[in-house]
Amino acid sequence: MKIKQYSKYEDVPQQYRFDLEDILGGLTIEDLINQYEHLYNQRIAVKDSKYNSLQDYLADLKLSEQLSGLTFKIHNYISNHISTNVVDPRFKKLDEDFAFLNEGLSERFGSETNRFYANIDKMKLWKEDPALKEYKHSIENLILDFEHKLSDEVEEFIQKESFGKPSLYSIFSILTNSEFDYGTIKDSKGKVHKLNPTNRIEFLKSSDGSLRKGAYKNYIKAYLKHKESLSSLLYQHFKSITVEAKLRNFKSATEMLTYGDKVSDEILQRLYAEVSHKKAIFYKFKSARSKFYQRKFKQQYHPWDSRRELVKVKSAYSVEEAKDLVLKALQPFGEEYINQITKALNENWIDFMPVNSKRSGAYSIGSSYGIAKKYILMNFKGDLDSVETLAHELGHSLHSYFSDTYQSIANSEYPIFLAEIASIFNELMLFDYLLTNSTNDKLKFQILENTINGFMATVLRQVEWSNYEYNLYKAIENGQASSSFDSLSKLYFENTKKYTLSKNLKYSQENTFGSIYVPHFYYDFYVYKYAIGQLVANYFFAQYKQEGPSALQNYIKNFLSAGGSDDPLKILAQVGVNLEQSNFYELGFNYVENLINQYINLGNKLFKK
């Protein structure tokens, strides 16, 4: 089924567009911006005097919450309109005007952090007052941060200097997406094709071996051509963070980078050790896939063959069929969950259709407190991936619904550390439903392979990358690394040995270009969070398969509804997740190993000798 690509947003049927006017509640966007400016001016008027008494401070917190609620509505109304048409002049102008207004208001408001710390002794007393109960967690975190604060003048300089500081991530992105020359590749018939980051995956999936090999080799060659520049860029990024960590009296850069989530070094080391220890189950999968590949194509399996499909399944879904399938797959979550899913599917929470000038990809909105519809943007293609995306984004939206419903605005926003768990859990529920109800062995094989590959990419690969980042920070702090590719690639190679599925891995530039290739490296230290999210989702799903619906109600009540009311690890502890215990990892990995065994059995049936 071919899904229509609309030329204009206005041509999309109303039932497949999200209803952003619901955000305004009968007002105009200009009305909300005027209210916002009025409230902000009220806060500016009491920015110093609010610390005169607890009652004044509490009154300002209530003002701040009203302001946040308006911010959420204004931002979501404007940004989602822009997402449906990225060149819309009206909403781009609104966005720029609102940013300009905020810049002026923020400058007049000044540094609230500095004012808070100037009154820290009062705050240590006030936080115990019952009137501030729902704010106690955030206040305590600010107090803890005080030991890492620099002088007011230095903090102000850092804040102002950040506006002129180059983004190394942006530089990396521009270089690799726009300025690198990936060259041309020839197919088996001699036809020349231009390679770029956008079409690389398409070539790697091709049935033409010359295209697959050319895409694989040329992509690596382009990075290695600029290996010293990228090595220097990455080293400087890591070095600047280690310097800041030392200035702020952290023991290490990684302590500073995990400080906000209260993730200890012991948890990171346990994660690295457990995943490295479990790599054997993935070797079993890789060996089986290589065997099936050789049986299917009568060819030797090479690294550039990993994305070539072993089965081709004609799976086409209309939007209505996708909605029905997802609704059925999520039924075990119970009445309240399904009521909200039904609303999302039928009451214009979701913008489904691909349109010219619409933002690519998919997302569920954040900062949604006070917004009844937790909006989702998609580019529905009518394939199984689109059905999976619908389930995934609904996981995010339902997490936001339960968090916003059962927490105050102060505690409603859950951190990135917890953000992917609900969406991955929904994917697992969808795949389980399809595996249980499908009679098509090829479809089952494809689902199993996609699920296993997804787990490997999110857990094995992301943990390997995180461990490399961790080791690089330590090496820089100890004076054991330099900005050369030789230095970084050797560090990368030593780390790769712990996670590789190759039994004969040897050092080479081609095998270590990953040391400079991953965009996440140039941004922040967070990929380990994706791995933990996948492992926790697998843990919840395995619990559900063992205990039934009662496990899902515990998940909804004590995880989804907890929002950001406590530190992430404490929220997970309330649902029985302890990242320092082996049984947590065992449950998730046992589930994946079971999938791999199913994959091998089905593959032996489909690809006979």
C-alpha positions in Angstrom: 0.0 0.0 0.0 1.5 3.3 -1.1 0.8 6.2 1.3 0.1 9.5 -0.4 2.7 12.2 0.0 0.6 15.4 0.2 1.9 18.6 -1.4 0.0 20.9 1.0 -0.9 20.4 4.6 -4.4 21.8 4.0 -5.1 18.8 1.7 -4.6 16.2 4.5 -7.9 14.9 5.8 -8.8 16.4 9.1 -8.9 13.1 11.0 -5.2 12.6 10.2 -4.0 16.0 11.5 -3.4 16.9 15.1 -5.7 19.5 16.6 -3.4 22.2 18.0 -6.2 24.7 18.5 -7.2 22.7 21.6 -4.1 24.1 23.3 -5.4 27.6 23.1 -8.7 26.9 24.9 -10.6 29.4 22.8 -8.0 32.2 23.0 -5.4 33.3 20.5 -1.7 32.6 20.6 -1.2 36.4 21.0 -3.5 36.2 24.1 -1.3 33.6 25.7 1.9 35.5 24.9 0.4 38.7 26.5 -0.5 36.7 29.6 3.0 35.2 29.7 4.6 38.7 29.5 2.3 40.0 32.3 3.2 37.0 34.6 6.9 37.3 33.9 6.8 41.0 34.8 5.2 40.1 38.1 8.0 37.7 38.8 10.6 40.3 37.9 8.9 42.7 40.4 9.5 40.3 43.3 12.7 38.6 42.2 14.6 39.8 45.3 11.8 40.5 47.8 10.3 36.9 47.6 13.1 35.7 49.8 11.8 38.0 52.6 9.5 35.3 53.9 8.5 31.7 53.1 5.0 32.9 52.1 6.4 35.3 49.6 8.7 32.5 48.2 5.8 30.1 47.9 3.7 32.8 46.1 6.5 33.2 43.6 6.7 29.4 43.1 3.0 29.4 42.2 3.6 32.3 39.8 6.5 30.3 38.3 4.2 27.3 37.7 1.6 29.5 35.9 4.4 30.8 33.8 5.7 27.3 33.0 2.2 26.2 32.0 1.9 29.1 29.6 5.4 28.4 28.3 4.5 24.8 27.5 1.4 25.9 25.6 3.0 28.6 23.6 6.1 26.5 22.8 4.0 23.5 21.7 1.5 25.5 19.7 4.3 27.3 17.7 6.8 24.5 17.4 4.2 21.9 16.3 2.9 24.2 13.7 6.4 24.7 12.4 6.9 20.9 12.3 3.9 20.5 9.9 5.5 23.2 7.6 9.1 24.1 8.4 9.0 27.1 6.1 5.7 28.6 7.4 6.5 32.4 7.6 3.9 33.2 10.2 4.9 30.7 12.8 8.7 31.2 12.2 8.1 34.9 12.9 6.1 34.1 16.0 8.9 31.8 17.2 11.5 34.5 16.6 9.4 37.2 18.3 8.8 35.0 21.3 12.5 34.2 21.6 13.3 37.9 21.4 10.7 38.7 24.1 12.2 36.0 26.3 15.7 37.3 25.9 14.7 40.7 27.2 12.7 39.4 30.1 15.4 36.9 31.1 18.0 39.7 31.1 15.8 41.8 33.5 15.1 38.8 35.7 18.8 37.9 36.1 20.3 34.8 37.7 17.7 33.0 40.0 20.4 30.5 40.8 22.7 33.2 42.3 19.8 34.6 44.3 18.9 31.2 45.6 22.4 30.5 46.8 22.6 34.0 48.4 19.7 32.8 50.5 20.8 29.2 50.9 20.6 29.2 54.7 17.0 30.2 54.6 16.3 27.5 52.0 17.8 24.8 54.1 15.2 25.7 56.8 12.3 26.4 54.5 12.5 23.1 52.6 11.3 21.3 55.7 8.1 23.3 55.9 5.0 21.3 54.8 4.0 24.1 52.5 7.0 23.3 50.3 6.5 19.6 50.4 6.0 19.2 46.6 9.1 21.3 45.9 11.4 19.7 48.5 13.0 17.3 46.0 14.1 20.1 43.5 15.1 22.4 46.4 17.3 19.7 47.9 19.0 19.1 44.5 19.8 22.8 44.2 21.3 22.8 47.7 23.5 19.8 46.8 24.7 21.6 43.7 26.0 24.4 45.8 29.3 22.7 46.5 30.0 22.7 42.8 29.1 26.3 42.2 31.7 28.9 41.2 31.6 32.5 42.2 28.6 34.6 40.9 31.0 36.5 38.6 32.5 33.4 37.1 29.1 31.7 36.6 27.8 34.8 34.9 30.8 34.9 32.6 30.3 31.2 31.7 26.7 31.8 31.0 27.4 34.8 28.7 30.4 33.2 27.1 28.4 30.1 26.2 26.5 32.2 23.6 29.7 32.7 21.7 31.2 29.3 22.3 31.3 27.1 19.2 29.3 23.9 19.2 31.7 21.1 18.4 28.7 18.8 17.7 27.4 21.3 15.1 30.8 21.5 13.5 31.0 17.7 13.3 27.5 17.6 11.9 28.2 20.1 9.2 31.4 18.5 8.2 30.1 14.9 8.0 26.7 15.7 6.5 27.6 18.6 4.1 31.3 18.8 3.4 32.7 15.3 3.4 33.1 13.7 0.0 32.0 10.1 0.2 32.8 9.6 -3.4 31.0 7.4 -6.0 30.4 3.7 -6.1 29.8 1.3 -8.9 27.1 -1.4 -9.0 27.7 -4.8 -10.6 26.6 -3.5 -14.0 29.1 -0.6 -13.9 26.7 2.2 -13.2 28.1 4.9 -11.0 26.2 6.1 -7.9 27.0 9.1 -5.7 27.3 8.1 -2.0 26.1 10.3 0.8 24.9 9.8 4.5 21.3 9.8 3.3 21.5 7.0 0.8 24.1 4.9 2.6 21.6 2.6 4.3 19.7 2.1 1.1 22.8 0.9 -0.6 23.7 -1.4 2.3 20.3 -3.0 2.0 20.8 -3.5 -1.8 20.8 -7.0 -3.3 23.8 -5.8 -5.4 27.0 -6.9 -3.6 29.1 -4.3 -5.4 26.9 -1.5 -4.0 27.0 -2.9 -0.5 30.8 -3.2 -0.4 31.3 0.2 -2.0 29.0 1.9 0.4 30.7 0.2 3.4 34.3 0.9 2.3 33.8 4.4 0.9 32.0 5.7 4.0 34.8 4.6 6.3 37.4 6.0 3.8 35.8 9.4 4.0 36.1 9.6 7.8 39.7 8.3 7.7 40.6 11.0 5.2 39.8 13.5 8.0 40.8 11.4 10.9 43.3 13.8 12.5 40.8 16.8 12.3 38.0 14.8 13.9 40.4 13.4 16.5 41.5 16.9 17.5 37.8 18.0 17.6 36.8 15.1 19.8 39.8 15.5 22.1 39.1 19.2 22.6 35.5 18.5 23.4 36.5 15.9 26.1 39.3 18.1 27.4 37.1 21.1 28.0 34.7 19.0 30.0 37.5 17.5 32.2 38.7 21.1 32.9 35.2 22.2 33.9 34.8 19.2 36.2 38.0 19.9 37.9 37.1 23.6 38.4 33.8 22.6 39.9 35.4 20.2 42.4 34.2 17.0 40.9 36.4 13.9 41.3 36.2 13.3 37.6 34.4 14.3 34.4 32.1 11.3 34.5 31.1 12.1 38.0 30.0 15.6 36.8 28.2 14.2 33.8 26.2 11.6 35.8 25.7 13.8 38.8 22.2 15.0 37.9 20.9 11.5 37.7 22.7 10.3 40.8 24.4 7.5 38.8 27.4 6.2 40.6 30.7 5.0 39.0 29.8 1.5 40.5 26.6 1.4 38.4 28.5 2.3 35.2 31.1 -0.4 35.9 28.4 -3.0 36.6 26.6 -2.1 33.3 29.8 -2.4 31.4 30.8 -5.7 33.0 27.3 -7.3 32.7 26.9 -6.4 29.0 30.4 -7.5 28.1 29.9 -10.8 29.9 26.6 -11.4 28.0 28.1 -10.9 24.5 28.2 -14.6 23.9 24.4 -14.8 23.3 24.8 -12.2 20.5 27.7 -14.2 19.0 25.2 -17.1 18.7 22.8 -14.8 16.8 25.5 -13.5 14.5 26.8 -17.0 13.7 23.2 -18.1 12.9 22.5 -15.1 10.7 25.8 -15.7 8.8 24.8 -19.4 8.3 21.3 -18.4 7.1 22.8 -15.8 4.8 25.1 -18.4 3.1 22.2 -20.9 2.8 20.0 -18.3 1.2 22.4 -16.5 -1.1 25.1 -19.2 -1.6 27.6 -16.5 -0.8 30.2 -15.8 1.9 29.0 -13.4 4.6 30.9 -10.1 4.9 30.6 -7.1 7.3 28.9 -5.1 4.5 26.1 -7.7 4.3 24.6 -7.1 7.8 21.7 -5.0 6.5 20.8 -7.2 3.5 17.3 -8.7 4.2 17.1 -12.5 4.4 13.3 -12.4 3.9 11.1 -10.0 2.1 7.7 -9.6 3.6 4.9 -7.7 1.9 3.4 -5.9 4.9 1.1 -3.0 4.1 -1.1 -1.1 6.6 -3.5 1.7 6.3 -3.6 4.2 9.1 -6.8 2.6 10.4 -5.3 -0.9 10.3 -2.2 0.4 12.2 -4.4 2.0 14.8 -6.4 -1.2 15.2 -3.3 -3.4 15.5 -1.7 -1.1 18.1 -4.9 -0.9 20.2 -5.2 -4.7 20.3 -1.5 -5.1 21.2 -1.7 -2.7 24.1 -5.0 -4.1 25.6 -3.3 -5.8 28.6 -2.4 -2.4 30.0 -5.9 -2.1 31.3 -8.8 0.4 31.2 -7.3 3.8 32.0 -4.4 3.2 29.6 -6.6 2.0 26.8 -9.0 4.8 27.3 -6.2 7.3 26.7 -4.9 5.3 23.7 -8.3 5.4 22.2 -8.5 9.1 22.6 -5.1 9.6 21.1 -6.0 7.5 18.1 -9.5 9.1 17.5 -9.4 12.6 18.9 -6.6 14.2 16.8 -3.6 13.8 19.1 -1.6 12.5 16.1 -0.4 14.1 12.9 0.0 11.0 10.6 0.6 11.9 7.0 3.8 12.8 5.0 3.6 16.3 3.5 6.0 18.4 1.5 7.9 20.7 3.9 6.9 18.7 7.0 9.5 17.8 9.5 10.9 14.3 9.0 10.8 11.5 11.5 8.5 11.2 14.5 8.1 12.5 18.1 5.8 12.8 21.0 5.8 16.3 22.6 7.5 17.1 25.9 6.7 19.8 28.4 3.0 18.8 28.2 1.6 19.6 31.6 -1.7 21.4 31.2 -2.1 20.2 27.6 -4.8 17.6 27.4 -3.6 16.1 24.1 -0.1 14.7 24.2 0.6 15.3 20.6 2.5 13.0 18.2 4.0 13.8 14.8 4.6 11.0 12.3 5.4 10.5 8.7 3.3 7.3 8.2 4.6 5.1 5.3 2.2 2.2 5.6 4.9 -0.4 6.5 5.6 -2.3 9.7 8.1 0.3 10.8 5.3 2.9 10.8 3.2 0.6 13.0 6.1 0.2 15.4 6.7 4.0 15.4 3.0 4.6 16.3 3.3 2.2 19.3 6.6 3.7 20.3 5.4 7.3 20.3 2.2 6.4 22.1 4.4 5.0 24.9 6.0 8.4 25.3 2.6 10.1 25.2 1.1 7.8 27.8 4.1 8.3 30.1 3.4 12.0 29.8 -0.3 11.5 30.5 0.2 9.5 33.7 3.0 11.7 34.9 1.0 14.9 34.3 -2.2 13.4 35.8 -0.7 12.1 39.0 2.1 14.6 39.7 2.2 18.4 40.2 3.7 20.5 37.5 6.9 20.7 39.7 7.4 17.0 39.5 5.8 16.1 36.2 8.7 16.1 33.8 10.6 12.8 33.8 14.3 12.9 33.0 16.0 11.6 29.8 17.3 8.7 31.9 13.7 7.3 32.1 12.3 8.7 28.9 12.7 5.7 26.5 11.5 2.9 28.8 7.7 3.3 28.1 8.2 3.6 24.3 10.4 0.5 24.1 8.0 -1.4 26.3 5.2 -0.6 23.9 7.3 -1.9 21.0 7.9 -5.2 22.9 4.1 -5.5 23.5 3.4 -5.0 19.7 6.1 -7.5 18.6 4.8 -10.0 21.1 1.2 -9.6 19.8 2.4 -10.1 16.2 4.5 -13.1 17.0 1.6 -14.7 18.9 -1.1 -14.0 16.3 0.8 -14.2 13.0 0.8 -17.4 10.9 3.4 -16.0 8.5 6.8 -17.5 9.4 8.7 -15.0 7.2 7.0 -12.1 9.1 7.8 -13.8 12.4 11.4 -14.2 11.3 11.6 -10.5 10.3 10.1 -9.4 13.6 12.5 -11.5 15.6 15.5 -10.3 13.7 14.5 -6.6 14.0 13.9 -7.0 17.7 17.2 -8.7 18.4 19.1 -6.2 16.2 17.4 -3.4 18.0 18.5 -4.8 21.3 22.1 -5.2 20.1 22.2 -1.7 18.7 20.8 -0.1 21.9 22.5 -2.3 24.5 25.7 -3.9 23.2 26.8 -1.1 20.9 25.7 1.9 23.1 27.4 0.4 26.1 30.6 -0.2 24.1 30.5 3.4 23.0 29.8 4.6 26.6 32.7 2.6 27.9 35.0 4.1 25.3 33.9 7.6 26.3 34.5 6.7 30.0 38.0 5.4 29.2 38.8 8.5 27.1 37.8 10.9 30.0 40.0 8.9 32.4 42.9 8.8 29.9 42.8 12.6 29.4 42.6 13.2 33.2 45.6 11.0 33.7 47.6 12.5 30.9 47.5 9.2 28.9 45.8 10.4 25.7 46.6 12.9 23.0 44.6 14.4 20.2 46.0 12.1 17.5 44.0 9.4 15.7 46.7 6.9 16.7 46.1 7.6 20.4 42.3 7.6 20.2 42.0 4.6 17.9 44.2 2.4 20.1 42.2 3.3 23.2 39.1 2.5 21.2 40.5 -0.8 20.0 41.4 -2.0 23.5 37.8 -1.2 24.6 36.3 -3.0 21.5 38.0 -6.2 22.6 35.5 -6.4 25.5 32.4 -6.2 23.3 33.4 -7.5 19.8 31.6 -10.5 18.3 34.6 -11.2 16.1 37.0 -13.9 17.3 39.9 -12.6 15.2 39.7 -8.9 15.6 43.0 -7.1 14.6 43.9 -3.5 15.0 43.5 -1.4 11.8 42.4 2.1 10.9 39.3 0.6 9.3 38.3 -1.3 12.4 38.8 1.7 14.7 37.3 4.5 12.7 34.4 4.2 15.2 36.6 6.2 17.6 35.8 9.4 15.8 32.6 8.4 13.9 29.8 8.5 16.5 27.9 11.9 16.6 27.0 11.3 20.3 30.6 11.5 21.2 30.7 15.2 20.3 27.7 16.2 22.3 27.4 14.7 25.8 27.8 11.6 28.0 24.4 9.9 27.7 24.4 6.9 25.4 24.5 4.6 28.4 21.0 5.9 29.3 19.6 4.4 26.1 21.1 1.0 27.0 19.6 1.2 30.5 16.2 2.2 29.1 16.2 -0.9 26.8 17.2 -3.1 29.7 14.6 -1.7 32.0 11.9 -2.1 29.3 13.0 -5.7 28.8 12.8 -6.3 32.5 9.3 -4.9 32.8 8.2 -7.0 29.8 9.8 -10.2 31.2 8.0 -9.5 34.5 4.7 -9.1 32.6 5.2 -12.4 30.8 5.9 -14.1 34.2 3.3 -12.4 36.4 0.6 -11.2 34.0 -1.5 -8.0 34.2 -0.7 -7.3 37.9 2.9 -6.5 36.8 1.5 -3.9 34.3 -0.5 -2.2 37.0 2.6 -1.9 39.2 4.4 -0.4 36.2 1.7 2.2 35.6 1.2 3.1 39.2 4.8 3.2 40.4 6.7 4.1 37.3 4.6 5.9 34.6 2.8 7.9 37.3 5.9 8.8 39.2 7.1 11.4 36.6 10.1 13.2 38.0 9.1 13.1 41.6 12.3 11.6 42.8 15.8 10.6 41.5 15.6 8.2 38.6 17.2 5.3 40.4 14.8 5.7 43.4 11.8 5.7 41.0 13.1 2.5 39.4 13.7 1.0 42.9 9.9 1.4 43.6 9.2 -1.0 40.8 11.9 -3.5 41.8 14.6 -2.4 39.5 18.1 -2.4 41.0 20.9 -1.7 38.5 23.5 -2.9 40.9 22.1 -6.5 41.0 22.8 -9.2 38.5 19.2 -10.5 38.5 18.1 -7.3 36.9 20.4 -8.0 33.9 19.6 -11.7 33.9 15.9 -11.2 33.4 16.3 -8.9 30.3 19.1 -11.0 28.7 17.2 -14.2 29.3 14.3 -12.8 27.3 16.6 -11.8 24.4 18.3 -15.2 24.5 14.8 -16.8 24.2 14.2 -14.7 21.1 17.5 -15.7 19.6 16.6 -19.4 20.1 13.2 -18.8 18.4 15.1 -17.0 15.6 17.5 -19.9 15.1 14.7 -22.5 15.1 12.6 -20.6 12.6 15.7 -19.8 10.4 16.5 -23.5 10.2 13.0 -24.1 9.0 13.1 -21.3 6.4 16.7 -21.9 5.2 17.3 -25.6 4.9 20.7 -26.9 3.9 
